[in-house]
């Protein structure tokens, strides 16, 4: 094993006898494992050593003069979040052990109970755990960066596509108005297909733009009247509700926490889907009920529509995922993806249960305003 690959262990203890004991124990570890060891008698020397080189693990005495082990852990966490720390104490104390783990220590050991093998095993486990946490954190960071880039690309692409699509649709209308009577049957059929495709492309681009805007919008989350949002939603959908003779029932909504405009859109999309995805000739029936939890509110939007097969229940929240052809039921395939993103960006969640032929229940979980105020 090269010098670079040999783990560096920082021993922090004001008792030189204890430090010497750790050194002896770690030097007795069976080959091929070896350790490089550095020592500090207190917090000041420890932070000075950390500024010079980063150890692979720290054995930290709980009872240090000045700052105790917990105080040091609190200072380590912001700057050295992935540094494995094992808290060492002269006597077992369950409350200190629990607090040490809460503050970021990988383990809590009683000095008199450790042996050469057990100390080596705990150090090895702590380093592996921190390595996995670092890899997971780096992966999540890369995913966030990748998603941000994709959203930025989607925003730019959809924004730039709006003008050429608008030109296609405008000239399709001009062609239809000026040359409809001149074209033969096949020509008029082609023109209709062109117009329909242009409108479909417009809807897809607009929804893609809206989807990318959700996380880019500078929205302020705050307490709002759930009933006011519900009334606004039903007012916006009044024409559609009247045309389809839909029956809507709703329980009063409590005060919620989030962005009211986005939540209104979320409700609007779910109610619209409940009206749209119906068997031919059936009158849509949608009920909105409320379930109160200690810190959250669950809003259940139940419809009597077509229902969704179990194997598609998660896929429907993916962008551009459609279960019906555009000719059968028009839509971009972005509606539920937008709903899911709104729910998550407002600190909540969106789930669905469904029975084919009997309808679906979409459940929006949102923070309650009173819980957010208490947390603050």
KEDREN-859990 format. One record per residue (C-alpha): residue number from 1; residue in one letter; chain; z, y, x. Coordinates in Angstrom, 3 decimals. Layout:
% KEDREN-859990
   pos   code   unit          z          y          x
   NUM      A      A          Z          Y          X
...
***
This chain:
% KEDREN-859990
   pos   code   unit          z          y          x
     1      X      A      0.000      0.000      0.000
     2      X      A     -1.002      3.364      1.424
     3      X      A      1.436      6.251      1.827
     4      X      A     -0.394      8.084     -0.966
     5      X      A      0.039      5.135     -3.362
     6      X      A      3.750      4.651     -2.607
     7      X      A      5.838      6.098     -5.484
     8      X      A      7.907      9.124     -4.555
     9      X      A     11.402      9.072     -6.095
    10      X      A     13.558     12.200     -6.272
    11      X      A     17.295     11.420     -6.362
    12      X      A     19.369     14.297     -7.788
    13      X      A     23.117     13.731     -7.429
    14      X      A     25.921     15.859     -5.962
    15      X      A     27.739     12.737     -4.774
    16      X      A     26.367     11.618     -1.374
    17      X      A     27.829      8.121     -1.843
    18      X      A     25.869      7.664     -5.075
    19      X      A     22.684      8.948     -3.457
    20      X      A     23.169      6.528     -0.569
    21      X      A     23.697      3.655     -3.020
    22      X      A     20.415      4.421     -4.828
    23      X      A     18.635      4.499     -1.483
    24      X      A     20.034      1.103     -0.522
    25      X      A     19.138     -0.414     -3.902
    26      X      A     15.565      0.864     -3.808
    27      X      A     14.992     -0.244     -0.236
    28      X      A     16.067     -3.765     -1.214
    29      X      A     13.264     -4.041     -3.800
    30      X      A     11.106     -7.053     -3.055
    31      X      A      7.719     -6.480     -1.435
    32      X      A      5.031     -5.369     -2.072
    33      X      A      6.795     -2.499     -3.894
    34      X      A      8.124      0.265     -1.657
    35      X      A      9.369      3.748     -2.391
    36      X      A      9.391      7.083     -0.653
    37      X      A     12.704      8.809     -1.310
    38      X      A     13.812     12.435     -1.275
    39      X      A     17.239     13.745     -2.207
    40      X      A     18.768     16.844     -3.802
    41      X      A     22.440     17.586     -4.352
    42      X      A     21.854     19.882     -7.330
    43      X      A     19.477     21.766     -9.597
    44      X      A     18.556     24.514     -7.123
    45      X      A     17.447     22.111     -4.403
    46      X      A     15.713     19.944     -6.979
    47      X      A     13.510     22.784     -8.277
    48      X      A     12.758     23.841     -4.698
    49      X      A     11.520     20.315     -3.923
    50      X      A      9.487     20.187     -7.152
    51      X      A      7.706     23.362     -6.070
    52      X      A      6.638     21.629     -2.835
    53      X      A      5.657     18.173     -4.094
    54      X      A      5.605     16.278     -7.362
    55      X      A      7.643     13.063     -7.429
    56      X      A      6.626     10.040     -9.483
    57      X      A     10.109      9.686    -10.994
    58      X      A     13.469     11.505    -10.955
    59      X      A     16.887      9.848    -10.977
    60      X      A     19.004     12.646    -12.458
    61      X      A     22.812     12.645    -12.436
    62      X      A     24.279     13.859    -15.717
    63      X      A     27.454     15.399    -14.255
    64      X      A     26.118     18.015    -11.858
    65      X      A     27.980     21.238    -11.011
    66      X      A     26.576     24.297    -12.756
    67      X      A     23.717     22.885    -14.827
    68      X      A     24.365     19.411    -16.191
    69      X      A     21.639     16.836    -16.690
    70      X      A     20.791     17.933    -20.233
    71      X      A     20.448     21.578    -19.150
    72      X      A     18.073     20.499    -16.389
    73      X      A     16.013     18.366    -18.792
    74      X      A     15.531     21.380    -21.055
    75      X      A     14.215     23.390    -18.092
    76      X      A     11.979     20.574    -16.874
    77      X      A     10.252     19.905    -20.192
    78      X      A      8.075     23.053    -20.479
    79      X      A      6.615     22.867    -16.974
    80      X      A      6.901     19.176    -16.072
    81      X      A      6.343     17.513    -19.427
    82      X      A      4.965     14.274    -17.936
    83      X      A      7.534     13.865    -15.146
    84      X      A      9.488     10.605    -15.705
    85      X      A     13.246     11.253    -15.662
    86      X      A     15.991      8.632    -15.799
    87      X      A     19.429     10.015    -16.628
    88      X      A     22.229      8.486    -14.543
    89      X      A     25.897      8.682    -15.558
    90      X      A     29.179      7.360    -14.307
    91      X      A     30.341      6.246    -17.750
    92      X      A     28.477      5.075    -20.840
    93      X      A     28.368      7.658    -23.611
    94      X      A     26.224      6.937    -26.663
    95      X      A     25.936     10.547    -27.834
    96      X      A     24.879     11.702    -24.342
    97      X      A     22.403      8.837    -24.166
    98      X      A     20.819      9.812    -27.492
    99      X      A     20.698     13.489    -26.538
   100      X      A     19.157     12.650    -23.155
   101      X      A     16.342     10.716    -24.818
   102      X      A     15.796     13.543    -27.326
   103      X      A     15.520     16.048    -24.491
   104      X      A     12.815     13.987    -22.777
   105      X      A     14.490     11.436    -20.496
   106      X      A     12.761      8.046    -20.346
   107      X      A     16.022      6.149    -20.031
   108      X      A     19.785      6.453    -19.686
   109      X      A     21.599      4.224    -17.183
   110      X      A     25.228      3.684    -16.207
   111      X      A     25.477      3.872    -12.420
   112      X      A     27.848      0.948    -11.955
   113      X      A     25.625     -1.390    -13.963
   114      X      A     22.323     -0.927    -12.130
   115      X      A     21.104     -3.455     -9.591
   116      X      A     18.191     -3.308     -7.207
   117      X      A     15.935     -5.230     -9.588
   118      X      A     17.029     -3.444    -12.759
   119      X      A     16.663      0.007    -11.191
   120      X      A     13.177     -0.899     -9.964
   121      X      A     12.223     -2.201    -13.427
   122      X      A     13.450      0.961    -15.157
   123      X      A     11.601      3.216    -12.712
   124      X      A      8.415      1.188    -13.082
   125      X      A      8.658      1.272    -16.907
   126      X      A      9.337      5.016    -16.928
   127      X      A      6.330      5.766    -14.714
   128      X      A      4.040      3.560    -16.817
   129      X      A      5.267      5.155    -20.052
   130      X      A      4.655      8.670    -18.747
   131      X      A      1.233      7.656    -17.413
   132      X      A      0.255      6.391    -20.860
   133      X      A      1.553      9.575    -22.479
   134      X      A     -0.447     11.690    -20.037
   135      X      A     -3.616      9.662    -20.678
   136      X      A     -3.090      9.953    -24.419
   137      X      A     -2.525     13.691    -24.172
   138      X      A     -5.610     14.183    -22.003
   139      X      A     -7.680     12.094    -24.407
   140      X      A     -6.473     14.153    -27.362
   141      X      A     -7.272     17.344    -25.485
   142      X      A    -10.789     16.111    -24.751
   143      X      A    -11.222     15.164    -28.412
   144      X      A    -10.034     18.606    -29.518
   145      X      A    -12.411     20.286    -27.076
   146      X      A    -15.260     18.022    -28.172
   147      X      A    -14.579     18.724    -31.860
   148      X      A    -14.394     22.449    -31.142
   149      X      A    -17.764     22.334    -29.400
   150      X      A    -19.276     20.324    -32.245
   151      X      A    -17.923     22.756    -34.816
   152      X      A    -19.238     25.688    -32.816
   153      X      A    -22.645     24.023    -32.569
   154      X      A    -22.626     23.249    -36.297
   155      X      A    -21.742     26.862    -37.072
   156      X      A    -24.454     28.335    -34.847
   157      X      A    -27.087     25.820    -35.907
   158      X      A    -26.405     26.169    -39.628
   159      X      A    -26.202     29.967    -39.374
   160      X      A    -29.527     30.186    -37.515
   161      X      A    -31.209     27.789    -39.951
   162      X      A    -30.451     29.933    -42.966
   163      X      A    -33.298     32.406    -42.417
   164      X      A    -36.169     29.886    -41.962
   165      X      A    -34.900     27.884    -44.955
   166      X      A    -34.766     31.061    -47.021
   167      X      A    -38.398     31.762    -46.037
   168      X      A    -39.466     28.230    -47.012
   169      X      A    -37.810     28.527    -50.411
   170      X      A    -39.149     32.036    -51.057
   171      X      A    -42.743     31.141    -50.230
   172      X      A    -42.452     27.933    -52.247
   173      X      A    -41.591     30.084    -55.252
   174      X      A    -44.501     32.417    -54.503
   175      X      A    -46.900     29.471    -54.235
   176      X      A    -45.593     28.067    -57.492
   177      X      A    -45.980     31.400    -59.278
   178      X      A    -49.421     32.367    -57.901
   179      X      A    -51.185     29.025    -57.455
   180      X      A    -49.600     26.637    -59.952
   181      X      A    -52.602     26.736    -62.306
   182      X      A    -55.102     26.392    -59.442
   183      X      A    -53.560     23.265    -57.927
   184      X      A    -54.379     19.826    -59.270
   185      X      A    -51.683     17.391    -60.396
   186      X      A    -51.083     16.000    -56.904
   187      X      A    -50.905     19.495    -55.419
   188      X      A    -48.302     20.564    -57.994
   189      X      A    -46.331     17.383    -57.252
   190      X      A    -46.340     18.179    -53.537
   191      X      A    -45.220     21.741    -54.260
   192      X      A    -42.338     20.490    -56.408
   193      X      A    -41.259     18.105    -53.629
   194      X      A    -41.390     20.989    -51.141
   195      X      A    -39.255     23.211    -53.386
   196      X      A    -36.701     20.459    -54.037
   197      X      A    -36.457     19.633    -50.340
   198      X      A    -35.976     23.296    -49.474
   199      X      A    -33.164     23.652    -51.990
   200      X      A    -31.524     20.479    -50.730
   201      X      A    -31.768     21.708    -47.146
   202      X      A    -30.249     25.037    -48.182
   203      X      A    -27.290     23.275    -49.800
   204      X      A    -26.719     21.062    -46.759
   205      X      A    -26.840     23.991    -44.331
   206      X      A    -24.537     26.130    -46.475
   207      X      A    -21.996     23.323    -46.779
   208      X      A    -22.215     22.589    -43.061
   209      X      A    -21.587     26.267    -42.360
   210      X      A    -18.596     26.243    -44.714
   211      X      A    -17.228     23.089    -43.063
   212      X      A    -17.410     24.615    -39.592
   213      X      A    -15.832     27.841    -40.814
   214      X      A    -12.651     26.211    -42.143
   215      X      A    -10.995     25.778    -38.742
   216      X      A    -12.605     28.935    -37.313
   217      X      A    -11.393     31.226    -40.075
   218      X      A     -8.437     33.440    -39.238
   219      X      A     -6.451     32.631    -42.368
   220      X      A     -2.791     33.386    -42.849
   221      X      A     -0.759     30.662    -44.518
   222      X      A      1.868     31.977    -46.911
   223      X      A      3.704     31.227    -50.125
   224      X      A      1.608     31.587    -53.276
   225      X      A      1.759     30.916    -57.008
   226      X      A      0.177     27.510    -57.638
   227      X      A     -0.411     28.304    -61.303
   228      X      A     -2.401     31.426    -60.435
   229      X      A     -4.672     29.346    -58.183
   230      X      A     -5.096     26.722    -60.910
   231      X      A     -6.004     29.353    -63.511
   232      X      A     -8.556     30.867    -61.135
   233      X      A    -10.051     27.427    -60.458
   234      X      A    -10.511     26.627    -64.155
   235      X      A    -11.939     30.089    -64.814
   236      X      A    -14.535     29.591    -62.057
   237      X      A    -15.527     26.249    -63.576
   238      X      A    -15.531     27.407    -67.212
   239      X      A    -19.316     27.247    -67.608
   240      X      A    -19.545     23.725    -66.156
   241      X      A    -16.558     22.550    -68.217
   242      X      A    -18.076     23.918    -71.419
   243      X      A    -21.542     22.511    -70.711
   244      X      A    -20.201     19.004    -70.081
   245      X      A    -17.519     19.291    -72.808
   246      X      A    -14.996     18.183    -70.207
   247      X      A    -11.354     17.773    -71.232
   248      X      A     -8.986     19.227    -68.633
   249      X      A     -5.198     18.884    -68.846
   250      X      A     -2.841     20.266    -66.222
   251      X      A      0.875     20.419    -65.566
   252      X      A      2.320     23.657    -64.160
   253      X      A      2.042     23.911    -60.381
   254      X      A      5.019     25.086    -58.297
   255      X      A      5.034     27.759    -55.624
   256      X      A      3.076     26.337    -52.686
   257      X      A      2.492     27.221    -49.054
   258      X      A     -0.989     27.600    -47.539
   259      X      A     -4.159     29.615    -48.013
   260      X      A     -4.656     30.127    -51.767
   261      X      A     -8.419     30.724    -51.490
   262      X      A     -8.915     27.452    -49.621
   263      X      A     -6.642     25.519    -51.991
   264      X      A     -8.593     26.945    -54.934
   265      X      A    -11.788     25.638    -53.388
   266      X      A    -10.184     22.250    -52.800
   267      X      A     -9.165     21.940    -56.447
   268      X      A    -12.520     23.254    -57.570
   269      X      A    -14.414     20.628    -55.559
   270      X      A    -12.267     17.758    -56.836
   271      X      A    -12.554     18.832    -60.486
   272      X      A    -16.311     19.370    -60.110
   273      X      A    -16.702     15.868    -58.660
   274      X      A    -14.662     14.423    -61.534
   275      X      A    -17.054     16.064    -63.988
   276      X      A    -20.210     15.204    -62.049
   277      X      A    -19.646     11.544    -61.165
   278      X      A    -19.592     10.150    -64.692
   279      X      A    -21.357      7.338    -66.561
   280      X      A    -24.260      8.619    -68.638
   281      X      A    -23.085      9.988    -71.980
   282      X      A    -19.345      9.876    -71.220
   283      X      A    -17.218     12.960    -71.759
   284      X      A    -15.337     13.815    -68.556
   285      X      A    -11.555     13.727    -68.802
   286      X      A     -9.496     15.124    -65.921
   287      X      A     -5.727     15.395    -65.702
   288      X      A     -3.795     17.305    -63.055
   289      X      A     -0.201     16.171    -62.574
   290      X      A      2.519     17.163    -60.125
   291      X      A      4.948     15.029    -58.135
   292      X      A      7.827     16.866    -56.459
   293      X      A      9.033     15.612    -53.075
   294      X      A     11.865     17.181    -51.016
   295      X      A      9.566     19.220    -48.742
   296      X      A      6.116     18.629    -50.225
   297      X      A      4.305     18.729    -53.508
   298      X      A      1.759     16.081    -54.506
   299      X      A     -0.984     17.239    -56.861
   300      X      A     -2.775     14.280    -58.482
   301      X      A     -6.288     14.955    -59.802
   302      X      A     -7.197     11.976    -62.010
   303      X      A    -10.657     11.478    -63.533
   304      X      A    -12.299      8.866    -65.755
   305      X      A    -15.501      8.738    -63.704
   306      X      A    -17.546      6.072    -61.986
   307      X      A    -14.856      5.083    -59.507
   308      X      A    -15.285      4.117    -55.861
   309      X      A    -15.385      0.690    -54.239
   310      X      A    -12.400      0.010    -51.986
   311      X      A    -14.584     -0.370    -48.885
   312      X      A    -15.833      3.213    -49.274
   313      X      A    -12.477      4.942    -49.888
   314      X      A    -12.150      6.289    -46.330
   315      X      A    -15.857      6.789    -45.690
   316      X      A    -16.235      9.294    -48.530
   317      X      A    -14.289     11.865    -46.487
   318      X      A    -16.797     11.699    -43.625
   319      X      A    -19.424     14.484    -43.400
   320      X      A    -22.772     13.652    -45.047
   321      X      A    -21.441     10.379    -46.484
   322      X      A    -23.056      9.846    -49.879
   323      X      A    -22.662      6.852    -52.187
   324      X      A    -25.451      7.943    -54.522
   325      X      A    -29.000      9.079    -53.911
   326      X      A    -29.724     12.786    -54.125
   327      X      A    -32.165     12.174    -56.974
   328      X      A    -29.399     10.511    -59.016
   329      X      A    -26.551     12.968    -58.325
   330      X      A    -27.316     16.096    -56.379
   331      X      A    -25.078     17.105    -53.470
   332      X      A    -25.010     17.542    -49.700
   333      X      A    -22.442     14.854    -48.931
   334      X      A    -20.108     17.495    -47.451
   335      X      A    -17.860     18.201    -50.445
   336      X      A    -15.060     15.713    -49.789
   337      X      A    -15.243     16.297    -46.022
   338      X      A    -14.591     19.975    -46.742
   339      X      A    -11.726     19.032    -49.091
   340      X      A    -10.095     16.830    -46.455
   341      X      A    -10.411     19.501    -43.785
   342      X      A     -8.894     22.145    -46.072
   343      X      A     -5.922     19.917    -46.877
   344      X      A     -5.231     19.153    -43.212
   345      X      A     -5.690     22.759    -42.056
   346      X      A     -3.113     23.802    -44.665
   347      X      A     -0.532     21.387    -43.291
   348      X      A     -1.153     18.731    -45.919
   349      X      A     -3.207     15.646    -46.627
   350      X      A     -5.788     14.284    -49.067
   351      X      A     -5.895     10.654    -50.193
   352      X      A     -7.617      8.682    -52.929
   353      X      A     -7.112      5.570    -55.007
   354      X      A     -9.855      4.343    -57.277
   355      X      A    -11.034      1.592    -59.624
   356      X      A    -14.743      1.062    -60.167
   357      X      A    -15.596      1.851    -63.774
   358      X      A    -12.176      3.385    -64.483
   359      X      A    -12.070      6.505    -62.333
   360      X      A    -10.287      7.900    -59.294
   361      X      A     -7.059      9.704    -58.390
   362      X      A     -7.240     12.229    -55.567
   363      X      A     -3.809     13.223    -54.255
   364      X      A     -3.357     16.546    -52.478
   365      X      A     -0.121     16.814    -50.492
   366      X      A      0.914     20.375    -49.627
   367      X      A      4.068     21.962    -48.173
   368      X      A      6.413     23.564    -50.692
   369      X      A      7.081     27.233    -50.066
   370      X      A     10.855     26.778    -50.315
   371      X      A     10.801     24.079    -47.611
   372      X      A      8.796     26.308    -45.254
   373      X      A     11.227     29.199    -45.786
   374      X      A     14.210     26.956    -45.054
   375      X      A     12.500     25.634    -41.902
   376      X      A     11.899     29.179    -40.684
***
